[in-house]
Amino acid sequence: MHKQLIVDLGLHLGQDTAFYLKKGFNVVAVEANPALADAARQRFKRALAKGQLIIINKGIARNAGELTFYVNKTNSAWSSFVREIGARGGKFDSIKIETISLPSLLSEYGMPYYLKVDIEGYDEIAVASLAEFQTRPKFVSLENGSPRSLKLLVSLGYDRFKLINQADVMRHRLPFPPREGRFALHRFQYESSGAFGDETPGDWLPEGEVLSAIESFLATPNFDASVHGWCDLHARLSDNFRHQTV
């Protein structure tokens, strides 16, 4: 595992990558949308030139190849290989995008310390492929945590979890002294993933407690994401994971 490496699956507008770079980490960022990848190359010219950042304009899928990608014109964050997600609102373009598997990506660039996964419908496909490796990221997060995604993470050796409402990230503040990387003055933007690892707010919970939290959130009466938010599931690898090496 490369302790200074973060893999950002779902670069989008670059809010998360900008934070990881500010914290002093090296970043491999993957973005399927060509327009967003090009914009990020302009925004992060300095980090690219220094070799601190690599941007890959491909989609993460089960296999290398080419898939139809639905670029949502109402909200770019909804763009997806899953038509039902990418076509929400009825305004979208469909384009062909080259794909790469996560195992192929990690075999080339190394196993990260933290893996952020926010790829609109393909999150579990990416995370499940970690089973191919004897080492795993110390920390993983994926969007819209569900009982199924929790079960998947447990099967991979993760044993402590946090369910974090992403609608609240703008109010989060980073600890000092820092617990991950170097200290950075930072204000999280709406729709960013927020802090990671041991700088995430709240206590790490065992499987049963976080499952109860997920089920309670999903059972919210008259659920509306614009009102109630949406939750990322963060996971920490068991200290007893027998294949882990640093």
Order of alpha helices (4+ residues) and beta strands (2+ residues): beta-alpha-beta-alpha-alpha-beta-beta-beta-alpha-beta-alpha-beta-alpha-beta-alpha-beta-alpha-alpha-beta
